[in-house]
Amino acid sequence: MTREALPEEFYQLMEDLQAVDFVLIELNLYLDTHPEDLEALKQFNTFAQQSQALRRTFEERFGPLLGGGKSFSTFPWAWKEPPWPWQI
Amino acid sequence: MAFTNRKTYTPFIGRYDPCQPIRVKTYETPPHLYLGFQPPGLEQFSPKEALKRGTLWKALYSPYTSPYGDYR
């Protein structure tokens, strides 16, 4: 039983999510040492919202990103299904 | 602010050194070494670009070139 390859949109959404999350990591580290920088903080919050929105659209189509209740699951239980991060 | 991302030094080579001596060795000097405390409001890459470059801020980017081949 061959599994159909992932649609192109999967990779688009995944790259957008990775880009947004990378910016969040950088800003998080930056804000640790620059707590007064309002511009960076505003940017952080907008990107955090963007990341949540991207995750929601991703998970509606491709199943949970995180286990342990940090993501909703599609039916049937999808957490154990491939592709895993190293397989995409 | 002229700086280079890679600098060289010449190690001491002993007379009885059994291996082929490496005459010039290099080390990384990325921009954050010269920056001190990062000023606010530095110019940024776009998110996609930042993901590829490995940093959000243009001033902190260093190409991380391979030293082999140029300095042998």
Backbone of each chain as nested JSON, in Angstrom:
{
  "chains": [
    {"id": "A", "residues": [
      {"number": 1, "name": "MET", "atoms": {"N": [0.893, -1.172, 0.0], "CA": [0.0, 0.0, 0.0], "C": [0.931, 1.223, 0.0]}},
      {"number": 2, "name": "THR", "atoms": {"N": [0.994, 1.906, -1.142], "CA": [1.927, 3.04, -1.162], "C": [1.178, 4.273, -0.646]}},
      {"number": 3, "name": "ARG", "atoms": {"N": [1.89, 5.073, 0.114], "CA": [1.252, 6.276, 0.642], "C": [1.482, 7.394, -0.374]}},
      {"number": 4, "name": "GLU", "atoms": {"N": [0.417, 8.185, -0.637], "CA": [0.6, 9.247, -1.646], "C": [1.572, 10.276, -1.074]}},
      {"number": 5, "name": "ALA", "atoms": {"N": [2.368, 10.875, -1.983], "CA": [3.342, 11.856, -1.507], "C": [2.585, 13.039, -0.925]}},
      {"number": 6, "name": "LEU", "atoms": {"N": [3.271, 13.887, -0.206], "CA": [2.62, 15.028, 0.444], "C": [2.322, 16.09, -0.594]}},
      {"number": 7, "name": "PRO", "atoms": {"N": [1.191, 16.786, -0.442], "CA": [0.89, 17.848, -1.405], "C": [1.857, 19.009, -1.255]}},
      {"number": 8, "name": "GLU", "atoms": {"N": [1.984, 19.792, -2.309], "CA": [2.915, 20.923, -2.313], "C": [2.581, 21.889, -1.176]}},
      {"number": 9, "name": "GLU", "atoms": {"N": [1.289, 22.021, -0.897], "CA": [0.862, 23.006, 0.108], "C": [1.435, 22.661, 1.474]}},
      {"number": 10, "name": "PHE", "atoms": {"N": [1.65, 21.342, 1.705], "CA": [2.221, 20.905, 2.988], "C": [3.571, 21.601, 3.181]}},
      {"number": 11, "name": "TYR", "atoms": {"N": [4.369, 21.576, 2.116], "CA": [5.722, 22.148, 2.236], "C": [5.669, 23.656, 2.334]}},
      {"number": 12, "name": "GLN", "atoms": {"N": [4.711, 24.258, 1.595], "CA": [4.574, 25.725, 1.688], "C": [4.283, 26.132, 3.12]}},
      {"number": 13, "name": "LEU", "atoms": {"N": [3.227, 25.486, 3.68], "CA": [2.81, 25.84, 5.046], "C": [3.939, 25.552, 6.027]}},
      {"number": 14, "name": "MET", "atoms": {"N": [4.629, 24.448, 5.834], "CA": [5.678, 24.068, 6.78], "C": [6.809, 25.094, 6.747]}},
      {"number": 15, "name": "GLU", "atoms": {"N": [7.162, 25.563, 5.536], "CA": [8.255, 26.531, 5.457], "C": [7.837, 27.852, 6.078]}},
      {"number": 16, "name": "ASP", "atoms": {"N": [6.593, 28.274, 5.8], "CA": [6.125, 29.521, 6.424], "C": [6.2, 29.4, 7.937]}},
      {"number": 17, "name": "LEU", "atoms": {"N": [5.741, 28.255, 8.447], "CA": [5.722, 28.062, 9.9], "C": [7.143, 28.088, 10.451]}},
      {"number": 18, "name": "GLN", "atoms": {"N": [8.066, 27.438, 9.742], "CA": [9.452, 27.41, 10.222], "C": [10.043, 28.816, 10.222]}},
      {"number": 19, "name": "ALA", "atoms": {"N": [9.709, 29.604, 9.177], "CA": [10.265, 30.966, 9.111], "C": [9.727, 31.802, 10.269]}},
      {"number": 20, "name": "VAL", "atoms": {"N": [8.413, 31.723, 10.494], "CA": [7.81, 32.517, 11.567], "C": [8.368, 32.079, 12.914]}},
      {"number": 21, "name": "ASP", "atoms": {"N": [8.48, 30.764, 13.122], "CA": [8.985, 30.292, 14.41], "C": [10.442, 30.673, 14.608]}},
      {"number": 22, "name": "PHE", "atoms": {"N": [11.229, 30.724, 13.523], "CA": [12.631, 31.122, 13.679], "C": [12.714, 32.577, 14.127]}},
      {"number": 23, "name": "VAL", "atoms": {"N": [11.878, 33.423, 13.498], "CA": [11.873, 34.83, 13.905], "C": [11.503, 34.928, 15.386]}},
      {"number": 24, "name": "LEU", "atoms": {"N": [10.537, 34.082, 15.811], "CA": [10.124, 34.131, 17.211], "C": [11.263, 33.728, 18.144]}},
      {"number": 25, "name": "ILE", "atoms": {"N": [12.021, 32.726, 17.741], "CA": [13.145, 32.293, 18.591], "C": [14.155, 33.431, 18.703]}},
      {"number": 26, "name": "GLU", "atoms": {"N": [14.475, 34.043, 17.552], "CA": [15.466, 35.131, 17.57], "C": [14.978, 36.281, 18.438]}},
      {"number": 27, "name": "LEU", "atoms": {"N": [13.715, 36.65, 18.258], "CA": [13.199, 37.785, 19.031], "C": [13.129, 37.432, 20.509]}},
      {"number": 28, "name": "ASN", "atoms": {"N": [12.806, 36.176, 20.804], "CA": [12.741, 35.769, 22.208], "C": [14.099, 35.978, 22.877]}},
      {"number": 29, "name": "LEU", "atoms": {"N": [15.145, 35.499, 22.188], "CA": [16.486, 35.654, 22.757], "C": [16.861, 37.13, 22.85]}},
      {"number": 30, "name": "TYR", "atoms": {"N": [16.491, 37.897, 21.812], "CA": [16.836, 39.324, 21.81], "C": [16.15, 40.037, 22.972]}},
      {"number": 31, "name": "LEU", "atoms": {"N": [14.85, 39.704, 23.168], "CA": [14.085, 40.394, 24.213], "C": [14.557, 40.009, 25.609]}},
      {"number": 32, "name": "ASP", "atoms": {"N": [15.19, 38.829, 25.728], "CA": [15.743, 38.463, 27.044], "C": [16.731, 39.531, 27.517]}},
      {"number": 33, "name": "THR", "atoms": {"N": [17.48, 40.103, 26.565], "CA": [18.501, 41.085, 26.965], "C": [18.052, 42.506, 26.671]}},
      {"number": 34, "name": "HIS", "atoms": {"N": [16.902, 42.656, 25.974], "CA": [16.426, 44.005, 25.671], "C": [14.96, 44.113, 26.075]}},
      {"number": 35, "name": "PRO", "atoms": {"N": [14.649, 43.958, 27.381], "CA": [13.23, 43.921, 27.761], "C": [12.481, 45.213, 27.466]}},
      {"number": 36, "name": "GLU", "atoms": {"N": [13.216, 46.325, 27.281], "CA": [12.517, 47.611, 27.102], "C": [12.226, 47.904, 25.631]}},
      {"number": 37, "name": "ASP", "atoms": {"N": [12.667, 47.017, 24.726], "CA": [12.556, 47.355, 23.304], "C": [11.126, 47.101, 22.84]}},
      {"number": 38, "name": "LEU", "atoms": {"N": [10.311, 48.156, 22.802], "CA": [8.882, 47.994, 22.502], "C": [8.675, 47.524, 21.062]}},
      {"number": 39, "name": "GLU", "atoms": {"N": [9.481, 48.06, 20.131], "CA": [9.319, 47.671, 18.725], "C": [9.459, 46.158, 18.578]}},
      {"number": 40, "name": "ALA", "atoms": {"N": [10.54, 45.627, 19.179], "CA": [10.788, 44.188, 19.052], "C": [9.668, 43.415, 19.732]}},
      {"number": 41, "name": "LEU", "atoms": {"N": [9.173, 43.943, 20.847], "CA": [8.129, 43.226, 21.585], "C": [6.842, 43.183, 20.754]}},
      {"number": 42, "name": "LYS", "atoms": {"N": [6.52, 44.312, 20.101], "CA": [5.312, 44.328, 19.25], "C": [5.49, 43.32, 18.12]}},
      {"number": 43, "name": "GLN", "atoms": {"N": [6.689, 43.304, 17.538], "CA": [6.935, 42.367, 16.434], "C": [6.777, 40.933, 16.936]}},
      {"number": 44, "name": "PHE", "atoms": {"N": [7.258, 40.696, 18.157], "CA": [7.16, 39.348, 18.727], "C": [5.706, 38.93, 18.846]}},
      {"number": 45, "name": "ASN", "atoms": {"N": [4.874, 39.835, 19.354], "CA": [3.468, 39.469, 19.551], "C": [2.75, 39.252, 18.23]}},
      {"number": 46, "name": "THR", "atoms": {"N": [3.061, 40.074, 17.229], "CA": [2.388, 39.853, 15.94], "C": [2.818, 38.509, 15.365]}},
      {"number": 47, "name": "PHE", "atoms": {"N": [4.106, 38.194, 15.468], "CA": [4.562, 36.911, 14.923], "C": [3.993, 35.747, 15.722]}},
      {"number": 48, "name": "ALA", "atoms": {"N": [3.795, 35.936, 17.026], "CA": [3.229, 34.844, 17.833], "C": [1.813, 34.546, 17.361]}},
      {"number": 49, "name": "GLN", "atoms": {"N": [1.042, 35.611, 17.091], "CA": [-0.322, 35.386, 16.584], "C": [-0.262, 34.676, 15.243]}},
      {"number": 50, "name": "GLN", "atoms": {"N": [0.673, 35.147, 14.395], "CA": [0.798, 34.573, 13.055], "C": [1.131, 33.088, 13.166]}},
      {"number": 51, "name": "SER", "atoms": {"N": [2.011, 32.766, 14.106], "CA": [2.417, 31.368, 14.254], "C": [1.225, 30.515, 14.668]}},
      {"number": 52, "name": "GLN", "atoms": {"N": [0.415, 31.019, 15.607], "CA": [-0.749, 30.237, 16.042], "C": [-1.722, 30.045, 14.884]}},
      {"number": 53, "name": "ALA", "atoms": {"N": [-1.918, 31.103, 14.088], "CA": [-2.855, 30.985, 12.963], "C": [-2.335, 29.951, 11.961]}},
      {"number": 54, "name": "LEU", "atoms": {"N": [-1.04, 30.015, 11.673], "CA": [-0.456, 29.064, 10.72], "C": [-0.601, 27.64, 11.236]}},
      {"number": 55, "name": "ARG", "atoms": {"N": [-0.343, 27.479, 12.564], "CA": [-0.464, 26.136, 13.128], "C": [-1.873, 25.621, 12.976]}},
      {"number": 56, "name": "ARG", "atoms": {"N": [-2.879, 26.519, 13.199], "CA": [-4.263, 26.052, 13.126], "C": [-4.561, 25.576, 11.705]}},
      {"number": 57, "name": "THR", "atoms": {"N": [-4.204, 26.41, 10.707], "CA": [-4.511, 25.994, 9.336], "C": [-3.767, 24.713, 9.007]}},
      {"number": 58, "name": "PHE", "atoms": {"N": [-2.51, 24.602, 9.458], "CA": [-1.739, 23.392, 9.159], "C": [-2.416, 22.183, 9.767]}},
      {"number": 59, "name": "GLU", "atoms": {"N": [-2.797, 22.287, 11.037], "CA": [-3.312, 21.112, 11.753], "C": [-4.684, 20.709, 11.231]}},
      {"number": 60, "name": "GLU", "atoms": {"N": [-5.447, 21.69, 10.733], "CA": [-6.762, 21.315, 10.189], "C": [-6.563, 20.395, 8.991]}},
      {"number": 61, "name": "ARG", "atoms": {"N": [-5.512, 20.645, 8.241], "CA": [-5.339, 19.856, 7.016], "C": [-4.467, 18.637, 7.22]}},
      {"number": 62, "name": "PHE", "atoms": {"N": [-3.451, 18.75, 8.026], "CA": [-2.446, 17.679, 8.049], "C": [-2.314, 16.995, 9.403]}},
      {"number": 63, "name": "GLY", "atoms": {"N": [-3.205, 17.302, 10.326], "CA": [-3.141, 16.582, 11.589], "C": [-2.266, 17.298, 12.599]}},
      {"number": 64, "name": "PRO", "atoms": {"N": [-2.14, 16.709, 13.807], "CA": [-1.481, 17.43, 14.903], "C": [0.007, 17.621, 14.66]}},
      {"number": 65, "name": "LEU", "atoms": {"N": [0.509, 18.775, 15.107], "CA": [1.946, 19.034, 15.051], "C": [2.603, 18.598, 16.343]}},
      {"number": 66, "name": "LEU", "atoms": {"N": [1.895, 18.769, 17.466], "CA": [2.474, 18.448, 18.779], "C": [1.614, 17.404, 19.466]}},
      {"number": 67, "name": "GLY", "atoms": {"N": [2.273, 16.568, 20.291], "CA": [1.52, 15.554, 21.01], "C": [1.139, 16.046, 22.385]}},
      {"number": 68, "name": "GLY", "atoms": {"N": [0.621, 15.117, 23.203], "CA": [0.4, 15.414, 24.6], "C": [-0.621, 16.503, 24.856]}},
      {"number": 69, "name": "GLY", "atoms": {"N": [-1.538, 16.7, 23.892], "CA": [-2.607, 17.654, 24.147], "C": [-2.262, 19.059, 23.731]}},
      {"number": 70, "name": "LYS", "atoms": {"N": [-1.067, 19.266, 23.178], "CA": [-0.74, 20.624, 22.75], "C": [-1.293, 20.872, 21.365]}},
      {"number": 71, "name": "SER", "atoms": {"N": [-1.805, 19.807, 20.728], "CA": [-2.469, 19.952, 19.431], "C": [-3.733, 19.119, 19.453]}},
      {"number": 72, "name": "PHE", "atoms": {"N": [-4.79, 19.638, 18.773], "CA": [-5.978, 18.79, 18.601], "C": [-5.646, 17.704, 17.591]}},
      {"number": 73, "name": "SER", "atoms": {"N": [-6.453, 16.588, 17.622], "CA": [-6.186, 15.548, 16.63], "C": [-7.373, 15.417, 15.692]}},
      {"number": 74, "name": "THR", "atoms": {"N": [-7.025, 15.099, 14.435], "CA": [-8.101, 14.775, 13.481], "C": [-8.53, 13.33, 13.771]}},
      {"number": 75, "name": "PHE", "atoms": {"N": [-9.687, 12.935, 13.218], "CA": [-10.163, 11.567, 13.449], "C": [-9.837, 10.724, 12.241]}},
      {"number": 76, "name": "PRO", "atoms": {"N": [-9.403, 9.433, 12.327], "CA": [-9.044, 8.771, 13.596], "C": [-7.734, 9.315, 14.15]}},
      {"number": 77, "name": "TRP", "atoms": {"N": [-7.382, 8.844, 15.336], "CA": [-6.208, 9.343, 16.071], "C": [-5.005, 9.411, 15.137]}},
      {"number": 78, "name": "ALA", "atoms": {"N": [-4.439, 10.601, 14.967], "CA": [-3.466, 10.775, 13.895], "C": [-2.045, 10.913, 14.408]}},
      {"number": 79, "name": "TRP", "atoms": {"N": [-1.884, 10.95, 15.757], "CA": [-0.561, 11.284, 16.255], "C": [0.498, 10.272, 15.805]}},
      {"number": 80, "name": "LYS", "atoms": {"N": [0.099, 8.984, 15.728], "CA": [1.124, 7.972, 15.436], "C": [1.359, 7.822, 13.93]}},
      {"number": 81, "name": "GLU", "atoms": {"N": [0.573, 8.569, 13.12], "CA": [0.684, 8.364, 11.677], "C": [1.92, 9.072, 11.114]}},
      {"number": 82, "name": "PRO", "atoms": {"N": [2.567, 8.456, 10.088], "CA": [3.624, 9.23, 9.384], "C": [2.965, 10.378, 8.663]}},
      {"number": 83, "name": "PRO", "atoms": {"N": [3.682, 11.363, 8.091], "CA": [5.131, 11.477, 8.141], "C": [5.598, 12.102, 9.467]}},
      {"number": 84, "name": "TRP", "atoms": {"N": [6.697, 11.562, 9.954], "CA": [7.338, 12.165, 11.112], "C": [8.303, 13.214, 10.608]}},
      {"number": 85, "name": "PRO", "atoms": {"N": [8.803, 14.109, 11.512], "CA": [9.596, 15.25, 11.045], "C": [10.749, 14.853, 10.14]}},
      {"number": 86, "name": "TRP", "atoms": {"N": [11.379, 13.687, 10.404], "CA": [12.542, 13.35, 9.584], "C": [12.141, 12.705, 8.274]}},
      {"number": 87, "name": "GLN", "atoms": {"N": [10.767, 12.483, 8.116], "CA": [10.35, 11.788, 6.899], "C": [9.78, 12.744, 5.865]}},
      {"number": 88, "name": "ILE", "atoms": {"N": [9.479, 13.988, 6.278], "CA": [8.727, 14.831, 5.323], "C": [9.578, 15.158, 4.104]}}
    ]},
    {"id": "B", "residues": [
      {"number": 1, "name": "MET", "atoms": {"N": [32.744, 50.014, 9.325], "CA": [33.415, 49.148, 10.296], "C": [33.987, 47.97, 9.49]}},
      {"number": 2, "name": "ALA", "atoms": {"N": [35.278, 48.135, 9.111], "CA": [35.825, 47.071, 8.286], "C": [36.239, 45.932, 9.201]}},
      {"number": 3, "name": "PHE", "atoms": {"N": [35.673, 44.768, 8.982], "CA": [36.151, 43.603, 9.734], "C": [36.081, 42.414, 8.788]}},
      {"number": 4, "name": "THR", "atoms": {"N": [36.797, 41.35, 9.083], "CA": [36.753, 40.154, 8.23], "C": [36.126, 39.027, 9.05]}},
      {"number": 5, "name": "ASN", "atoms": {"N": [35.424, 38.125, 8.368], "CA": [34.786, 37.02, 9.065], "C": [35.766, 35.92, 9.42]}},
      {"number": 6, "name": "ARG", "atoms": {"N": [36.972, 35.985, 8.828], "CA": [37.91, 34.891, 9.092], "C": [39.303, 35.48, 9.161]}},
      {"number": 7, "name": "LYS", "atoms": {"N": [40.043, 35.074, 10.164], "CA": [41.407, 35.585, 10.292], "C": [42.358, 34.405, 10.317]}},
      {"number": 8, "name": "THR", "atoms": {"N": [43.65, 34.678, 10.073], "CA": [44.612, 33.572, 9.962], "C": [45.722, 33.745, 10.979]}},
      {"number": 9, "name": "TYR", "atoms": {"N": [46.391, 32.66, 11.292], "CA": [47.62, 32.727, 12.092], "C": [48.533, 31.618, 11.605]}},
      {"number": 10, "name": "THR", "atoms": {"N": [49.83, 31.774, 11.882], "CA": [50.779, 30.763, 11.404], "C": [51.323, 30.016, 12.629]}},
      {"number": 11, "name": "PRO", "atoms": {"N": [50.954, 28.742, 12.789], "CA": [51.429, 27.985, 13.955], "C": [52.92, 27.704, 13.874]}},
      {"number": 12, "name": "PHE", "atoms": {"N": [53.516, 27.443, 15.047], "CA": [54.935, 27.1, 15.074], "C": [55.094, 25.701, 14.48]}},
      {"number": 13, "name": "ILE", "atoms": {"N": [56.053, 25.488, 13.584], "CA": [56.265, 24.168, 12.976], "C": [57.628, 23.664, 13.425]}},
      {"number": 14, "name": "GLY", "atoms": {"N": [57.638, 22.528, 14.197], "CA": [58.899, 22.021, 14.744], "C": [59.684, 21.271, 13.692]}},
      {"number": 15, "name": "ARG", "atoms": {"N": [60.952, 21.12, 13.924], "CA": [61.814, 20.457, 12.933], "C": [61.429, 19.001, 12.806]}},
      {"number": 16, "name": "TYR", "atoms": {"N": [61.016, 18.356, 13.954], "CA": [60.755, 16.902, 13.904], "C": [59.274, 16.608, 13.802]}},
      {"number": 17, "name": "ASP", "atoms": {"N": [58.537, 17.552, 13.304], "CA": [57.09, 17.359, 13.181], "C": [56.821, 16.255, 12.159]}},
      {"number": 18, "name": "PRO", "atoms": {"N": [56.26, 15.092, 12.584], "CA": [56.133, 13.954, 11.656], "C": [55.124, 14.203, 10.542]}},
      {"number": 19, "name": "CYS", "atoms": {"N": [54.133, 15.076, 10.792], "CA": [53.059, 15.176, 9.793], "C": [53.338, 16.365, 8.886]}},
      {"number": 20, "name": "GLN", "atoms": {"N": [52.632, 16.345, 7.77], "CA": [52.708, 17.466, 6.828], "C": [52.292, 18.728, 7.567]}},
      {"number": 21, "name": "PRO", "atoms": {"N": [53.173, 19.74, 7.718], "CA": [52.801, 20.911, 8.53], "C": [51.71, 21.736, 7.863]}},
      {"number": 22, "name": "ILE", "atoms": {"N": [50.777, 22.224, 8.712], "CA": [49.754, 23.153, 8.199], "C": [50.31, 24.548, 8.471]}},
      {"number": 23, "name": "ARG", "atoms": {"N": [50.687, 25.273, 7.445], "CA": [51.433, 26.524, 7.667], "C": [50.534, 27.658, 8.106]}},
      {"number": 24, "name": "VAL", "atoms": {"N": [49.323, 27.689, 7.537], "CA": [48.415, 28.794, 7.877], "C": [47.123, 28.2, 8.408]}},
      {"number": 25, "name": "LYS", "atoms": {"N": [46.719, 28.607, 9.59], "CA": [45.442, 28.128, 10.137], "C": [44.52, 29.326, 10.267]}},
      {"number": 26, "name": "THR", "atoms": {"N": [43.179, 29.044, 10.278], "CA": [42.249, 30.181, 10.318], "C": [41.276, 30.02, 11.485]}},
      {"number": 27, "name": "TYR", "atoms": {"N": [40.645, 31.127, 11.866], "CA": [39.597, 31.07, 12.885], "C": [38.513, 32.07, 12.518]}},
      {"number": 28, "name": "GLU", "atoms": {"N": [37.307, 31.756, 13.026], "CA": [36.121, 32.562, 12.691], "C": [36.09, 33.832, 13.533]}},
      {"number": 29, "name": "THR", "atoms": {"N": [35.725, 34.958, 12.913], "CA": [35.47, 36.168, 13.71], "C": [34.167, 36.78, 13.217]}},
      {"number": 30, "name": "PRO", "atoms": {"N": [33.02, 36.182, 13.621], "CA": [31.738, 36.724, 13.175], "C": [31.476, 38.11, 13.76]}},
      {"number": 31, "name": "PRO", "atoms": {"N": [30.521, 38.853, 13.161], "CA": [30.337, 40.257, 13.555], "C": [29.956, 40.472, 15.007]}},
      {"number": 32, "name": "HIS", "atoms": {"N": [29.325, 39.457, 15.647], "CA": [28.86, 39.75, 17.01], "C": [30.039, 40.016, 17.944]}},
      {"number": 33, "name": "LEU", "atoms": {"N": [31.244, 39.583, 17.537], "CA": [32.405, 39.847, 18.399], "C": [32.707, 41.337, 18.479]}},
      {"number": 34, "name": "TYR", "atoms": {"N": [32.344, 42.035, 17.379], "CA": [32.691, 43.46, 17.331], "C": [31.519, 44.342, 17.723]}},
      {"number": 35, "name": "LEU", "atoms": {"N": [30.372, 43.706, 17.982], "CA": [29.16, 44.5, 18.14], "C": [28.976, 44.958, 19.579]}},
      {"number": 36, "name": "GLY", "atoms": {"N": [29.421, 44.158, 20.522], "CA": [29.135, 44.527, 21.904], "C": [27.64, 44.383, 22.129]}},
      {"number": 37, "name": "PHE", "atoms": {"N": [27.022, 45.322, 22.89], "CA": [25.608, 45.194, 23.19], "C": [24.823, 45.591, 21.959]}},
      {"number": 38, "name": "GLN", "atoms": {"N": [23.949, 44.679, 21.513], "CA": [23.241, 44.9, 20.252], "C": [22.313, 46.103, 20.366]}},
      {"number": 39, "name": "PRO", "atoms": {"N": [22.461, 47.13, 19.504], "CA": [21.574, 48.299, 19.576], "C": [20.18, 47.917, 19.081]}},
      {"number": 40, "name": "PRO", "atoms": {"N": [19.122, 48.547, 19.603], "CA": [17.782, 48.255, 19.096], "C": [17.607, 48.766, 17.679]}},
      {"number": 41, "name": "GLY", "atoms": {"N": [16.623, 48.181, 16.977], "CA": [16.224, 48.723, 15.675], "C": [17.189, 48.433, 14.566]}},
      {"number": 42, "name": "LEU", "atoms": {"N": [17.923, 47.334, 14.658], "CA": [18.824, 46.991, 13.552], "C": [17.997, 46.487, 12.377]}},
      {"number": 43, "name": "GLU", "atoms": {"N": [18.531, 46.662, 11.18], "CA": [17.813, 46.211, 9.979], "C": [17.692, 44.693, 9.989]}},
      {"number": 44, "name": "GLN", "atoms": {"N": [16.531, 44.169, 9.531], "CA": [16.288, 42.727, 9.606], "C": [16.149, 42.112, 8.223]}},
      {"number": 45, "name": "PHE", "atoms": {"N": [16.37, 40.79, 8.136], "CA": [16.045, 40.027, 6.931], "C": [14.545, 39.741, 6.955]}},
      {"number": 46, "name": "SER", "atoms": {"N": [14.008, 39.336, 5.783], "CA": [12.618, 38.841, 5.79], "C": [12.631, 37.483, 6.482]}},
      {"number": 47, "name": "PRO", "atoms": {"N": [11.46, 37.025, 7.026], "CA": [11.454, 35.749, 7.762], "C": [12.051, 34.597, 6.969]}},
      {"number": 48, "name": "LYS", "atoms": {"N": [11.673, 34.466, 5.688], "CA": [12.204, 33.345, 4.889], "C": [13.718, 33.482, 4.767]}},
      {"number": 49, "name": "GLU", "atoms": {"N": [14.174, 34.711, 4.476], "CA": [15.605, 34.958, 4.304], "C": [16.327, 34.672, 5.608]}},
      {"number": 50, "name": "ALA", "atoms": {"N": [15.707, 35.102, 6.733], "CA": [16.356, 34.907, 8.033], "C": [16.541, 33.426, 8.309]}},
      {"number": 51, "name": "LEU", "atoms": {"N": [15.532, 32.62, 7.891], "CA": [15.629, 31.173, 8.127], "C": [16.841, 30.609, 7.393]}},
      {"number": 52, "name": "LYS", "atoms": {"N": [17.112, 31.14, 6.193], "CA": [18.247, 30.618, 5.411], "C": [19.55, 31.177, 5.934]}},
      {"number": 53, "name": "ARG", "atoms": {"N": [19.535, 32.435, 6.36], "CA": [20.784, 33.067, 6.778], "C": [21.18, 32.637, 8.18]}},
      {"number": 54, "name": "GLY", "atoms": {"N": [20.249, 32.215, 8.988], "CA": [20.597, 31.764, 10.328], "C": [20.59, 32.88, 11.351]}},
      {"number": 55, "name": "THR", "atoms": {"N": [20.184, 34.101, 10.927], "CA": [20.044, 35.175, 11.91], "C": [18.996, 36.15, 11.399]}},
      {"number": 56, "name": "LEU", "atoms": {"N": [18.359, 36.869, 12.32], "CA": [17.293, 37.782, 11.931], "C": [17.866, 39.121, 11.484]}},
      {"number": 57, "name": "TRP", "atoms": {"N": [19.055, 39.482, 11.989], "CA": [19.579, 40.823, 11.741], "C": [20.726, 40.806, 10.742]}},
      {"number": 58, "name": "LYS", "atoms": {"N": [20.655, 41.703, 9.757], "CA": [21.667, 41.733, 8.695], "C": [23.06, 41.951, 9.283]}},
      {"number": 59, "name": "ALA", "atoms": {"N": [23.142, 42.804, 10.323], "CA": [24.462, 43.143, 10.862], "C": [25.134, 41.913, 11.465]}},
      {"number": 60, "name": "LEU", "atoms": {"N": [24.352, 40.913, 11.89], "CA": [24.942, 39.772, 12.598], "C": [25.242, 38.605, 11.678]}},
      {"number": 61, "name": "TYR", "atoms": {"N": [24.915, 38.755, 10.391], "CA": [25.107, 37.621, 9.491], "C": [26.59, 37.409, 9.186]}},
      {"number": 62, "name": "SER", "atoms": {"N": [27.05, 36.151, 9.24], "CA": [28.423, 35.903, 8.759], "C": [28.352, 34.681, 7.855]}},
      {"number": 63, "name": "PRO", "atoms": {"N": [29.013, 34.718, 6.712], "CA": [28.826, 33.685, 5.681], "C": [29.333, 32.309, 6.097]}},
      {"number": 64, "name": "TYR", "atoms": {"N": [30.195, 32.214, 7.116], "CA": [30.688, 30.912, 7.583], "C": [31.228, 30.087, 6.415]}},
      {"number": 65, "name": "THR", "atoms": {"N": [32.2, 30.681, 5.723], "CA": [32.775, 30.003, 4.551], "C": [33.684, 28.866, 5.029]}},
      {"number": 66, "name": "SER", "atoms": {"N": [33.971, 27.927, 4.101], "CA": [34.881, 26.833, 4.482], "C": [36.315, 27.312, 4.273]}},
      {"number": 67, "name": "PRO", "atoms": {"N": [37.197, 27.066, 5.252], "CA": [38.569, 27.549, 5.102], "C": [39.402, 26.673, 4.177]}},
      {"number": 68, "name": "TYR", "atoms": {"N": [38.89, 25.477, 3.862], "CA": [39.747, 24.537, 3.118], "C": [39.746, 24.923, 1.657]}},
      {"number": 69, "name": "GLY", "atoms": {"N": [40.944, 24.812, 1.064], "CA": [41.028, 25.166, -0.349], "C": [41.607, 26.552, -0.523]}},
      {"number": 70, "name": "ASP", "atoms": {"N": [41.106, 27.538, 0.281], "CA": [41.657, 28.886, 0.05], "C": [42.969, 29.035, 0.792]}},
      {"number": 71, "name": "TYR", "atoms": {"N": [43.1, 28.343, 1.988], "CA": [44.268, 28.678, 2.811], "C": [45.289, 27.563, 2.842]}},
      {"number": 72, "name": "ARG", "atoms": {"N": [44.999, 26.484, 2.098], "CA": [45.918, 25.329, 2.213], "C": [47.34, 25.748, 1.875]}}
    ]}
  ]
}
